[in-house]
Amino acid sequence: MKTKKAAEIIGQKVYKQLGKGWKPYIWENLGWHVHWCNGAICLNYTSREKTFWCMIGAPNSGTGHLDFGRNLKYSKNPKQAIRIACKIAREVIAQEWQPIIDSIEHVSKNVG
């Protein structure tokens, strides 16, 4: 965005839609940007396309992607972008992490 004020306006508008637990972050880096975080989930806004996309990673990591950028989807609706990211995260965990979880459970039960 061209101005901090524009970022603040979209930041507050979306913040009110998202509800409790979300925190907006506004910063400048070759233009003004805004994203909202709630634990391990960060919702991002692309002002050029006026779309939202979501990253899931370790809380407060700033950059961690659970899906490592695969299947990144954009939406005009912030809540829909969150739903898409959560669906992808569940699929990734089920497909790729479940064998690790199963191994941990098996080993921890059998080490005595």
Residue, then its C-alpha position, 0 to 999 in steps of 0.5 A: m500500500k502507498t500509505k501507512k494510513a491505508a494499511e491501518i484502515i485495512g488492518q482494522k477492518v479485517y481485524k474486526q472481521l476476524g475476531k478475538g485472538w488475532k493481532p494486526y501487524i503493520w510495517e514498511n518495506l518498499g510500501w506499507h504492508v499488513h498481516w494478522c496473526n493468531g498463534a501459528i496462523c498468519l493471514n497476509y494481504t496482497s494490496r495489488e490484487k486485493t487478496f488474502w493468503c495464509m501461512i501456518g508455522a511455528p508460533n512467532s517464527g515469522t516465516g515457518h510454513l507448515d506446507f512449505g509454500r505448496n498449494l498456496k491459495y489466494s482468496k478475496n475473503p480473509k476467512q476463506a483464506i484461513r479455511i483453505a490454509c487449515k484444510i491444506a494443513r490437515e491434509v499435510i499432517a495426515q499424509e506426511w506427519q502421521p507416520i512420525i506421530d505413529s513412530i513416536e507413540h510406538v517407541s514411547k510406549n515400548v522403551g519402558 
